[in-house]
Amino acid sequence: MDRYSYCSYLHASPCSTGESWSDACTSAGALSIDHGNPGVRVHSVGSVSHSPLCETKKHRFLSPKSATLIGAWNVRTVKEDSQLQILVSEVSMQNYDILGISETHRRGTEEQVLNGYKFIGQGTEEGRHRSGVGLLLGATAQKALEGYNPVSNRIISARFSTLIGCLIVIQVYVPTAESSPEEIDSFYNLLQATVNGSKNTEFFIIMGDFNAKVGADWANASGALGKFGVGDINPAGERLIQFANSNNLVVSNTCFKQVKPNRLWTWESPDGHTHSMIDHLTIYWFPITGSRVSPTLECILELIH
C-alpha cells in the first residue's frame, strides 16, 4: 500500500540547567513533535545539558547561542541525480544542519557537495535500487564533521565535534514487517555493533524510518518511552524498545504532549483513515527541548517524483 510520508525535525539548543533526561521528558514544553500535511515525513530537533569533551578541536556546532536543526525523512527515492539536486535545493531553504534520509535508492558509497550541502550516502552495490541511506550536512555540520562510516545500505553514521562534546548521528532504514526474522536480526546486530564501535563517552542520535509502532504503554517500557505515544505496539515496536533499553536510549517522539493529534503520527494512508508513528528519533545523553514534524517540505515529494 502506498503511503504519505511526513518530515520530522529536531530543534537543538544546549541547556545550561543540567536537568536529567527523565526530567526533560516530563517537563511541559521540553520536547514537541509537530506533523505536517500528507506528502512529507519527519525531522527532529533538541537540546543538550552536558557531554564529555571531544578529543579534537571543538567546533561551534550545537552552540547555545543558536538553534541547531536536525532531521530524518524517508524520501522514497532520489536515485536520479536530478532528484537529489531538487531535494538539496529545497532543504537548503529550510536551513537544516543535518538531514538524514532513507530509501534513497542510490548506488554504492557517495560523497559530494550540492548547493552548499555535503551529501554522504550508502546504497546497494548491485541489483534492484532498494533501501539506501544518507546524510545531508549544512555548512556548520560540515566543519564539525570528524568522519563517517557507510556501514550498509540501511545504516550510516557520522561523528561531529561540538562545543558540548562528541556527537554520533546514525541514520537508519529498518527492514519492514514483510522482511524475514533473519534479516531483521541481522540489521539490529549490525546496528548494535555500530553503536558498540563508538566510545561510550559520546552521545548519540539514532534516527530514521524504524517501521515500528511503539504504542503508548510508557509504564511498561522501562524508560524507553515518554507518556505521549500513540496507538498500539507491534512486534517491530517491541524490538525497538528492547534495543532502546539495551542502549539507554529514549524514543523522543513520545516525550511531549501535542495540542493537535496529527502531531503525534508520522504516517498517513492514502485514504486518510489510518495513522501511525513509525519514524523515530532515539537519543542518548541528549535532552531535547523542541521537536516536531515539519509541513514545509511537503511539496518536495511532488517535485522529486
NUGUDREN-435995 format. One record per residue (C-alpha): x, y, z negated; residue in one letter. Coordinates in steps of 0.05 Angstrom, whole numbers, always signed. Layout:
<recs>
+--------+--------+--------+---+
:     c1 :     c2 :     c3 : r :
+--------+--------+--------+---+
:      X :      Y :      Z : A :
...
+--------+--------+--------+---+
</recs>
This chain:
<recs>
+--------+--------+--------+---+
:     c1 :     c2 :     c3 : r :
+--------+--------+--------+---+
:     +0 :     +0 :     +0 : M :
:    +26 :    +68 :    +17 : D :
:    +33 :   +118 :    -38 : R :
:    +43 :   +191 :    -52 : Y :
:   +107 :   +207 :    -89 : S :
:   +119 :   +264 :   -138 : Y :
:   +182 :   +303 :   -150 : C :
:   +202 :   +306 :   -224 : S :
:   +256 :   +351 :   -252 : Y :
:   +291 :   +362 :   -318 : L :
:   +308 :   +432 :   -343 : H :
:   +370 :   +430 :   -387 : A :
:   +399 :   +483 :   -433 : S :
:   +445 :   +462 :   -491 : P :
:   +414 :   +471 :   -561 : C :
:   +451 :   +504 :   -617 : S :
:   +408 :   +475 :   -673 : T :
:   +438 :   +405 :   -674 : G :
:   +370 :   +373 :   -681 : E :
:   +365 :   +298 :   -671 : S :
:   +333 :   +266 :   -611 : W :
:   +277 :   +237 :   -654 : S :
:   +263 :   +308 :   -678 : D :
:   +263 :   +334 :   -607 : A :
:   +214 :   +280 :   -586 : C :
:   +163 :   +302 :   -637 : T :
:   +173 :   +377 :   -634 : S :
:   +120 :   +416 :   -598 : A :
:   +144 :   +441 :   -532 : G :
:   +211 :   +405 :   -535 : A :
:   +200 :   +367 :   -470 : L :
:   +148 :   +376 :   -417 : S :
:   +133 :   +337 :   -353 : I :
:    +94 :   +373 :   -301 : D :
:    +70 :   +334 :   -240 : H :
:    +53 :   +368 :   -175 : G :
:     +6 :   +352 :   -118 : N :
:     +6 :   +290 :    -73 : P :
:    +66 :   +285 :    -27 : G :
:   +122 :   +295 :    -77 : V :
:   +159 :   +256 :   -131 : R :
:   +195 :   +276 :   -195 : V :
:   +256 :   +315 :   -221 : H :
:   +270 :   +328 :   -296 : S :
:   +310 :   +378 :   -340 : V :
:   +331 :   +381 :   -413 : G :
:   +378 :   +408 :   -467 : S :
:   +435 :   +381 :   -510 : V :
:   +454 :   +394 :   -582 : S :
:   +525 :   +366 :   -581 : H :
:   +570 :   +315 :   -548 : S :
:   +643 :   +293 :   -550 : P :
:   +690 :   +337 :   -511 : L :
:   +717 :   +315 :   -444 : C :
:   +790 :   +297 :   -439 : E :
:   +799 :   +340 :   -378 : T :
:   +786 :   +414 :   -364 : K :
:   +716 :   +436 :   -384 : K :
:   +671 :   +469 :   -333 : H :
:   +614 :   +517 :   -342 : R :
:   +564 :   +462 :   -328 : F :
:   +508 :   +457 :   -379 : L :
:   +524 :   +526 :   -405 : S :
:   +477 :   +552 :   -460 : P :
:   +475 :   +618 :   -422 : K :
:   +439 :   +589 :   -362 : S :
:   +389 :   +534 :   -346 : A :
:   +410 :   +470 :   -310 : T :
:   +362 :   +436 :   -263 : L :
:   +370 :   +360 :   -255 : I :
:   +320 :   +317 :   -218 : G :
:   +304 :   +249 :   -188 : A :
:   +260 :   +237 :   -127 : W :
:   +241 :   +178 :    -84 : N :
:   +245 :   +208 :    -14 : V :
:   +223 :   +143 :    +21 : R :
:   +274 :   +155 :    +77 : T :
:   +327 :   +203 :   +101 : V :
:   +362 :   +153 :   +146 : K :
:   +369 :   +203 :   +202 : E :
:   +419 :   +260 :   +193 : D :
:   +366 :   +310 :   +213 : S :
:   +321 :   +285 :   +157 : Q :
:   +376 :   +293 :   +106 : L :
:   +391 :   +363 :   +131 : Q :
:   +318 :   +383 :   +124 : I :
:   +317 :   +355 :    +53 : L :
:   +380 :   +392 :    +33 : V :
:   +356 :   +457 :    +64 : S :
:   +291 :   +455 :    +25 : E :
:   +322 :   +432 :    -40 : V :
:   +374 :   +487 :    -38 : S :
:   +317 :   +538 :    -41 : M :
:   +297 :   +509 :   -109 : Q :
:   +368 :   +515 :   -138 : N :
:   +376 :   +444 :   -162 : Y :
:   +442 :   +430 :   -196 : D :
:   +436 :   +354 :   -189 : I :
:   +382 :   +318 :   -149 : L :
:   +382 :   +242 :   -149 : G :
:   +346 :   +209 :    -90 : I :
:   +321 :   +138 :    -80 : S :
:   +303 :    +99 :    -18 : E :
:   +350 :   +139 :    +27 : T :
:   +352 :    +81 :    +77 : H :
:   +422 :   +103 :    +97 : R :
:   +484 :    +62 :   +113 : R :
:   +547 :    +50 :    +72 : G :
:   +585 :    +98 :    +27 : T :
:   +579 :   +172 :    +44 : E :
:   +608 :   +238 :    +21 : E :
:   +591 :   +302 :    +59 : Q :
:   +574 :   +375 :    +48 : V :
:   +509 :   +403 :    +77 : L :
:   +486 :   +474 :    +68 : N :
:   +529 :   +482 :     +5 : G :
:   +506 :   +417 :    -27 : Y :
:   +551 :   +356 :    -32 : K :
:   +516 :   +291 :    -16 : F :
:   +545 :   +226 :    -44 : I :
:   +509 :   +163 :    -29 : G :
:   +509 :    +88 :    -22 : Q :
:   +465 :    +48 :    +25 : G :
:   +462 :    -21 :    +55 : T :
:   +521 :    -42 :    +98 : E :
:   +482 :    -82 :   +148 : E :
:   +413 :   -110 :   +164 : G :
:   +349 :    -70 :   +154 : R :
:   +350 :     +1 :   +130 : H :
:   +327 :    -13 :    +59 : R :
:   +337 :    +18 :    -10 : S :
:   +396 :    +67 :    -15 : G :
:   +411 :   +118 :    -69 : V :
:   +448 :   +184 :    -72 : G :
:   +462 :   +249 :   -109 : L :
:   +458 :   +320 :    -83 : L :
:   +503 :   +366 :   -121 : L :
:   +499 :   +442 :   -124 : G :
:   +559 :   +487 :   -129 : A :
:   +567 :   +485 :   -205 : T :
:   +558 :   +409 :   -207 : A :
:   +610 :   +401 :   -151 : Q :
:   +662 :   +439 :   -192 : K :
:   +646 :   +397 :   -253 : A :
:   +648 :   +330 :   -216 : L :
:   +705 :   +286 :   -240 : E :
:   +688 :   +226 :   -198 : G :
:   +633 :   +180 :   -175 : Y :
:   +621 :   +106 :   -167 : N :
:   +577 :    +79 :   -110 : P :
:   +560 :    +16 :   -148 : V :
:   +509 :    -14 :    -99 : S :
:   +453 :     +6 :    -53 : N :
:   +410 :    +13 :   -116 : R :
:   +458 :    +46 :   -165 : I :
:   +504 :   +105 :   -160 : I :
:   +538 :   +140 :   -219 : S :
:   +577 :   +205 :   -226 : A :
:   +617 :   +236 :   -283 : R :
:   +616 :   +310 :   -298 : F :
:   +659 :   +353 :   -344 : S :
:   +615 :   +403 :   -381 : T :
:   +621 :   +455 :   -436 : L :
:   +589 :   +406 :   -485 : I :
:   +623 :   +341 :   -465 : G :
:   +626 :   +289 :   -410 : C :
:   +561 :   +274 :   -375 : L :
:   +547 :   +210 :   -336 : I :
:   +489 :   +213 :   -287 : V :
:   +464 :   +147 :   -259 : I :
:   +413 :   +147 :   -203 : Q :
:   +375 :    +81 :   -193 : V :
:   +324 :    +48 :   -148 : Y :
:   +299 :    -14 :   -185 : V :
:   +271 :    -73 :   -145 : P :
:   +195 :    -75 :   -141 : T :
:   +150 :   -125 :   -175 : A :
:   +149 :   -165 :   -110 : E :
:   +223 :   -180 :   -117 : S :
:   +247 :   -246 :   -146 : S :
:   +264 :   -251 :   -220 : P :
:   +336 :   -266 :   -199 : E :
:   +340 :   -201 :   -160 : E :
:   +313 :   -161 :   -218 : I :
:   +360 :   -196 :   -267 : D :
:   +419 :   -182 :   -221 : S :
:   +401 :   -108 :   -217 : F :
:   +396 :    -99 :   -293 : Y :
:   +460 :   -138 :   -304 : N :
:   +496 :    -92 :   -255 : L :
:   +465 :    -30 :   -287 : L :
:   +487 :    -54 :   -356 : Q :
:   +558 :    -66 :   -330 : A :
:   +558 :     +4 :   -302 : T :
:   +539 :    +33 :   -370 : V :
:   +589 :    -11 :   -406 : N :
:   +643 :    +13 :   -358 : G :
:   +639 :    +84 :   -385 : S :
:   +666 :   +107 :   -452 : K :
:   +616 :   +104 :   -508 : N :
:   +634 :   +176 :   -527 : T :
:   +598 :   +202 :   -465 : E :
:   +525 :   +218 :   -459 : F :
:   +480 :   +192 :   -404 : F :
:   +422 :   +208 :   -359 : I :
:   +396 :   +146 :   -323 : I :
:   +341 :   +167 :   -276 : M :
:   +304 :   +147 :   -214 : G :
:   +249 :   +101 :   -189 : D :
:   +244 :    +45 :   -240 : F :
:   +179 :    +18 :   -211 : N :
:   +159 :     +8 :   -284 : A :
:    +97 :    +25 :   -324 : K :
:   +119 :    +34 :   -397 : V :
:    +49 :    +47 :   -424 : G :
:    +30 :    +87 :   -486 : A :
:    +45 :    +39 :   -544 : D :
:   +101 :    +80 :   -573 : W :
:    +94 :    +50 :   -642 : A :
:   +119 :    -18 :   -618 : N :
:   +173 :     +8 :   -572 : A :
:   +227 :    +13 :   -626 : S :
:   +242 :    +85 :   -610 : G :
:   +248 :    +79 :   -534 : A :
:   +183 :   +117 :   -521 : L :
:   +152 :   +182 :   -544 : G :
:    +79 :   +189 :   -564 : K :
:    +54 :   +212 :   -497 : F :
:    +58 :   +155 :   -449 : G :
:     +1 :   +137 :   -403 : V :
:    -36 :    +74 :   -382 : G :
:    -17 :     +2 :   -396 : D :
:    +52 :    -30 :   -395 : I :
:    +72 :    -80 :   -341 : N :
:   +129 :   -132 :   -341 : P :
:   +176 :    -82 :   -307 : A :
:   +160 :    -32 :   -363 : G :
:   +176 :    -84 :   -415 : E :
:   +243 :    -96 :   -382 : R :
:   +258 :    -21 :   -380 : L :
:   +241 :    -13 :   -454 : I :
:   +285 :    -73 :   -471 : Q :
:   +342 :    -41 :   -431 : F :
:   +330 :    +27 :   -464 : A :
:   +331 :     -3 :   -534 : N :
:   +395 :    -41 :   -519 : S :
:   +429 :    +24 :   -500 : N :
:   +398 :    +74 :   -548 : N :
:   +360 :   +108 :   -492 : L :
:   +294 :   +145 :   -494 : V :
:   +245 :   +148 :   -436 : V :
:   +238 :   +223 :   -439 : S :
:   +176 :   +226 :   -395 : N :
:   +135 :   +201 :   -454 : T :
:   +160 :   +250 :   -507 : C :
:   +117 :   +312 :   -498 : F :
:    +44 :   +326 :   -495 : K :
:    +18 :   +355 :   -430 : Q :
:    -42 :   +402 :   -422 : V :
:    -64 :   +370 :   -356 : K :
:    -70 :   +294 :   -347 : P :
:    -38 :   +297 :   -278 : N :
:    +27 :   +320 :   -310 : R :
:    +35 :   +251 :   -341 : L :
:    +39 :   +209 :   -278 : W :
:    +88 :   +206 :   -220 : T :
:    +49 :   +164 :   -170 : W :
:    -19 :   +170 :   -137 : E :
:    -52 :   +122 :    -90 : S :
:    -76 :   +149 :    -22 : P :
:   -149 :   +147 :    -45 : D :
:   -131 :   +189 :   -106 : G :
:   -163 :   +140 :   -156 : H :
:   -101 :   +104 :   -183 : T :
:    -46 :   +139 :   -221 : H :
:    +17 :   +112 :   -253 : S :
:    +81 :   +135 :   -287 : M :
:   +135 :    +94 :   -252 : I :
:   +192 :   +144 :   -245 : D :
:   +231 :   +158 :   -308 : H :
:   +287 :   +198 :   -337 : L :
:   +321 :   +160 :   -393 : T :
:   +372 :   +195 :   -436 : I :
:   +426 :   +181 :   -488 : Y :
:   +454 :   +235 :   -534 : W :
:   +416 :   +287 :   -494 : F :
:   +358 :   +322 :   -530 : P :
:   +312 :   +353 :   -478 : I :
:   +276 :   +419 :   -484 : T :
:   +238 :   +421 :   -419 : G :
:   +219 :   +371 :   -364 : S :
:   +164 :   +369 :   -312 : R :
:   +145 :   +346 :   -243 : V :
:   +152 :   +400 :   -190 : S :
:    +98 :   +415 :   -139 : P :
:   +146 :   +459 :   -100 : T :
:   +176 :   +403 :    -59 : L :
:   +112 :   +370 :    -36 : E :
:   +119 :   +398 :    +34 : C :
:   +186 :   +365 :    +45 : I :
:   +159 :   +295 :    +57 : L :
:   +117 :   +322 :   +114 : E :
:   +177 :   +358 :   +143 : L :
:   +221 :   +296 :   +138 : I :
:   +171 :   +245 :   +161 : H :
+--------+--------+--------+---+
</recs>
